[in-house]
């Protein structure tokens, strides 16, 4: 007799599976997450309620809430409401949570209060990677890069001092109009289509909250104005006060955060990361490289970065710490006038501290500026030089040289000598960011810098776990997690 396959009748009683342990396979990813979390000293890392109070209502186990978030970020399920639903319908999550079903408020609160602890757990997994010889080595090579991530705020919520003042004036006028309407409503009943007194009161409450947020923004803008660079436009977020206006990949404005990371070039694992409010990467080379050096406990290290990180002062600082920066620099030019000799046509001699111009004359140092941290060179031979018209429109040609030009040139020369380094940087640094962008979807869910740092640490930890699973395989990773010294209590 032919026909379709028949399932089990829904009214039939059964025990399937007979135990929670049978919900997942022996080497499922949830077992990897569980083994990692079980090895952490959650109290030492600072997780709230990791030690239950002797009185009061028992809290949910911290290790299971952390495991729930790791599983959620692994599968791009970050919403606390969606995680709550997964606890009731997903067999792997039911195994992971031992069939506990916390509500979405409990789940969201756990992420909110444990931002610093997430960072500690992320750093501890890097120790495990170093112990497992998956990162580091005699002379580790690290790729440094930065990327912009959207904040949980619209860019229109970032206001300048002028915009805040204009908006507050508009709100005051609107409040006065509502108060007049309330007086009229007290005198007579509201007609059809007119707002009721209760509706007006709710609108007033919204306006007053908006006005309060604008007032706080004005105070913060006044503080920023004191230390701001000339010509810079300060902005403050009304929804997320810590996010800044950044320039996105398409050139459009973006309310967000600038995330820096250092990636080991061996297996593309993130060694160190930092969430910043810096508008660009110009001052991020040394701090990111130092974090990576400390995480790897390396005396010497090669640091790869793109042109946006070129900073002579920081390149020199890296060299002084035993790190070897390889960073290309933009071709310098003395002037935008293409008809004149470019600065690159003047050869510098470090032994005599002089420049040789295209005509063969020597340019000697005549001034040192602490403000620009540069030396300036010129020559008296310019007056009678036959090539002066091709060199300068002034009386003499001047060449400025940064005090850190030597470090810039050495970092640039390393790239010139080995172009493969930049291909290695691109392949290493951009791979994790692509995964993190996909994992975080439209941007961060939380607000303020401290909480955003926690969410990024949670995402980086998830990425490193996933990447390590791909490198080692489930069975080998489970074995190493269970026997690792990185998770043994001190």
N, C-alpha and C positions, 0 to 999 in steps of 0.2 A: 504494500500500500504506500503510495507516494504522497508527499505533502511537505509542509514547512516544518522546521524544527520547533519543538515545543519547549517553552521555558517552564520554570517552576510556578505553579499557581500562587498568586499573591496571598491567598488565605491559608496556605499551608504553613504550619509551624516548623521552624528549623533554627539551627544554630550555625550560621555561616558567616565568617569562619568560626571555628570553635573557640578561638582565643584572639585577643588583640594582636599578639605577636605574629599571627599569621596574616595580618593585613598587608604587610609589605615583604618584599623579597629580601634575601640575606644581604645583598650589597646595594640596596636602594640608596638614593641620595639622602633620604631622611635619616638613615643610619649614620651617614657621614656627619650630618649636622648635629645629630644627637651625641655622637662621640666627641665632637669638638666642644660642644657646650658642657658636657659632663666633665671635661678635663679642666675647665676654667675655675679659678678661685673667684667667684662672683662677688663675695664680700670684699675681698682685697681690691678688686677692680672698681668698687664703689657703687654697685647696683643697689638701688633702693629696695628695701624689704627682702634682701637676700637672706637675712636672719629673721625669722618670724618672731613677733612679740609674744610674750607668754600669755598675754590677755588680749581680749578683743576678737574680732572675726578673723579667721585664718586667711592670709593673702594667697593669691595664686602663686605656684612655684615660679621663681624668677627664671630658672634655666629653661622652663618650657615656654615662657613668653618670649625669651630671646630666640629660642629655636623656631618659634612660630614666625617671628619677623624675618629670620634668615631664610626660611622656606618661602615666605611671601615675596621677598625681594628676588630670590632665585627665580621665581616663576612670574615676576612682574605683577604681583598682587600686593599693593602697598596700602590700600585703604583699610582702615580699621573695621569698617562695616563689612567689607568683602572678606577680610580675615575671620571675622566672627562667623560669617556664613560657611567658610571653608571648614571650620571646626565641627560643623554639624553634618557635612555632606562628603568631605574628602577623606577617604580611608587612610591615606598617608598622614594627613594632619591629625586625624583621630588617634592614630598610633603614636604620633609625636607628642600629642597633648594628653595621652592616656585617657582620652574621651572627655577631658575637661572642656567646658564651653564658656569662656569668659565673654562678657559683652563688649561691644565696640568701645565704650568709654574706658573700660579697664585696659584694653589693648592700646588705645591712643595715649592714655596717661603714662603707660610704661615707656613709650617712645619719647614722650615729652620730658620726663624727669631723669632719664638715663643717658642723656647726650654725651656727657664726659665718659661714662662707663663704656659706651660703644667705641669711643676712641681708644680706650685702654685695651679692649678685646681685640681690636684691629691690630694694634701694635704687638700684642702677644702672639698673634698668628704669624707675624713677620719673624718673630723669634723662632717659631717652629720651622718656618721655611729656611731660615739660616742653619738651624740644627740639621735639617734634612738635606742640606747642601743643594737646595734648589735655587738659592740666591747667594750672592757673594763670591768668594774665591780669593786667590792670591792678589789679583788686581781686577776687582769688579768694574764693569762698565755700566753706567747708569744713564738713561735718557730722561731729560727733564723737559716737561712741556706744560702748557696751561690751556685751559678752555673755559668758556663762559657757560654758566648754567642759569636757567631762568628761575627767579625767585617766585614765591607764591604771592605775587602782586603784579598789577598792571603798571606799565611805564607812566601812565597818566597820573598814577598815585604818587609819583616822585615830583615834588614841587620845589621851586626856587623861592627865595624870600619875597620877591615881587608877586609871584603867583599866590603864595600863602596870604599875603596882605590883601590882595584883590579878592580872593575867595572869602576871607573873613568878613569883608565889607558887604559882599553880596549876601552872606548868611545873615548878618545883622538886619539887613533890609527885609529879608524874607521872614525873619522872626517877628519883626514889627508888623508885617502884614498879617501873619497868623494870629498875633495877639489882638489885632483889630477885629479879625473874623471871630475870635472867641468872645469878645465883648458884644459883637452883634448877635452871636448865637445865644448869649445869656439874655439879651433883650427880647429875642423872638425865636420861635421854633424854626429849625433849619428847613428850607424849602426843598422840593424835589430836585435831586441832582447836586445839591450843595453839600459840602463836607460837614460831618457831624462834629460835635465838640471832642468826642473821643478820637476821631481821626486826626483832628488838628493837634491834639496833645501828643499823639504818636509821632506825627511829622515834626513837631517841635523838639521832641526828645532826640530824634535822628539828627536834626540840625545842630543841637547843642553838643552832641557827641562829636560830630564832624568839626565843629568849632574848637572843641577841646583838643582834638588831634592836631588841628592846624596851629593852635597856640603852642603845643609842645614842639611841633616842627620848627616854629619860629625861634624858640629858645635854642634848639640844637643847631639851626642855621647860623645863629649869632655866634655860637661857640666855634663852629667851623670857620667862620669868616676871619677869626683872629689869626689862625695859622694857615690860611689858604694862600696858594701862590697867586701872584698878580694875574688878573685876567681869567682866573678859573671860576666856573659857575657852580656854586654849591647847591646840592639838591638833597632833600630828605624824604624818605618814604612815609606815607601816612598809614599804610597797612603794615608794612614791614620796615621799621625805622632803620634797619642796618643795611638793606640792599642799596645798590648804587646803579646809576645809569651807565651801562656798558655798550660798546659798539659790537654788534653781533657779526656773524660770518658774512651776512649779506650787506652789511654796512648800516642797517637800521638800528635804532636804539633798542636796548634791552634792559629791563629791570632785573638785576640778577647778581651773581657772585662769580668771582674769578677763581677757579680751582686750579691749584698747582699740584703736580705729581712727579715723582721720580720712579722710573720703571727699570727693573733689572733686564738687560737685553738678552739674557739667556732664555728665560721662559715667559717673558712679558708679565711678570708679577710686580705689583705695585709695592714699592719699598716704603715710601713716605708720601704723604699728601697734606695739603693745607688749603682751607677755604679762606679766601682773602676778599677785601673790597678794593683792591688796587685796580686801576683802570687798564693797566697793561702789564706785560711780563718783565719790564726793564729792570726792576729791582728785586726779582724773584730768584735769580740764579744761585746766589750764595746760600740764602736761608733754606731753600729746597734741597740743595746739595748737602748742606750740613746735616739736615734731618736724615737724609739717606745714609750718610757716613756713620752717624751715630747708631742708626738701626742695624747696619751691617757690621758695626764695630771694626771698620776698616781703616787702617792707617793711610793707605793710598787708594786712589780711585780715579777712574776716567769719567768725566761728565760731558755728555753730549747735549747740545741745545741748539735751537734755531736762532736766526738773526734777532728776533724780538727780545732775546735774553742778553744780548751783547751789552756788557757794562764793564768797563775797564777796571773800576775800583773793585767790583765783586769778583772779576776774573783773577785779579791779583790776590785777593783774600782767599780764594779757592786754592791757588798755588801755595800760599803760605800754610795752608792746612794739609798739604799733601795731595790735594786733588788736582787733576790735570784737565782743565777745561778745553773743549774743542767746539768753538762757536764761530760761525762765519759772521763777518761784519759787512755792513753796507759800504760801498766804495765812497770814501770821503771826497768832498769837493770843496774848494775854497770859495767858489762863487757859482751862481747859477748862470753866469755868462759863458756859454759854450765856446766863445771865440778866444777865451783866455786859457793859459796853461792850467791844467788841473793840478791839485795838490799832489796827486800820485806821481807827477813828473818830477817832483823834488825828492832827491834821495837823502835819507837821514843816516848820519854816521854816529853811532852811539859812543864811539871812542873819543871823538872830538866834540860831541854834542853840537853838531852843525848840520845844516842842509846844503846840498849842492843843487843849484838851479840848472835848468836846461842849457843856459849859456855858459855854465862852468864856474860861476861865482859862488862863494861861500856865504850862507846866511847864518849869522851868529845870534845867539840869544841876547836880547836886550831888555826883556821884561818878564817878571814872574807874577802871576795873579793868583792869590789865594781864593778869591771869589769864584773864578772859573776853573780853578785847579789846573791851570795850563801855563806853558811857557810860550813866549812869542819871539820869532826870529825874523831878521831882516838884513839887508846888505846896502852899503853905501854905493856899491857898483851899479845900482839900478839907474842912477842919473845919466850915465853915459852908455847904457846897454843898448845894443842895436835891436834886441828882441823885446824891449820894454812895452811896445804897443801890443804885443801878443801875451804879455804877462800881467799888466795891471793898468788901470786908468788913474791911479794915484801917483804920489811922488815915489813911493817904494812899495815893493811887494812884501807882504807880511804872511808868515806861516805860523799858525797856532798848533801847539802840540800838547795834548793832555798829559798830565803826570802819569797816567795809567796806560799810555799808548803802547808801551812795551808789552804789557800783559794782553792788550787787545790784539796786537800783531802776532804774538805767539799762539794765542787761541785760534786766530784766523789761519795761520800757517799750518797748523795741525790738520785743519780741514782741507786746505789746498793740497797738502802732501798725501792725504788719504781720503778721496771723495766718497769712498764706501761708508765712511762714518756717518754721513748725513742720511744715507739710505737706511742704515741700521737704526738711526735715531727715529726716522719716520715710521719704520716697520714696528718698532718697539713701543713708542710713546702713544701713537695714535690708536693702536689696537685696544688698550684698556679704555680709553676715552669713548670709543665707539660703543663698547659694551655698556659703559656706565650711562651714556646718553640714552641707550635703548632701555636700560633698566629703570631709569628715573623718568622716562616718558616726557611729559610736558614740563618737567622741572621739579623743584622741591615742593613737598607738601607742608612742611613746617615753616615757621617764620622766626626771625631774629638770628643773628650770627651764631650764637651758642648752640641753638637747636639745629640749625642747618649743618654745622660741623658734625653733630651727632648723626644726622641722616646720611651725610656723605661717608662717614666712617662705616656705617652699617652697609652702605652700597659697596664700598671698596672691600670690606671684609667678605661680603658675598661673592664679589668678583674673584678675589684671590682663592676662596674655597672652590669655586667652580673651575677656575683655571688649573688649580692643583689636582683636582679630580680628573681633568682631561689629560694631564701630564702623567700621573701615576696610575690611574685606574682606581676603582672603588675599593677593591680588596687590599691593595698595597697602602692606600691612604688610610683606610680604617685601621690597619695594623700599626701604622706609624703614629696615628693619633692616640691610640690606646697605650703605646709604649714610650711616647715622647717625654723627654725630661723638661721640655718647655712648659708643660702644664702641671708639673709636680709642685706642690706647695713648698715654699722656701723654708 
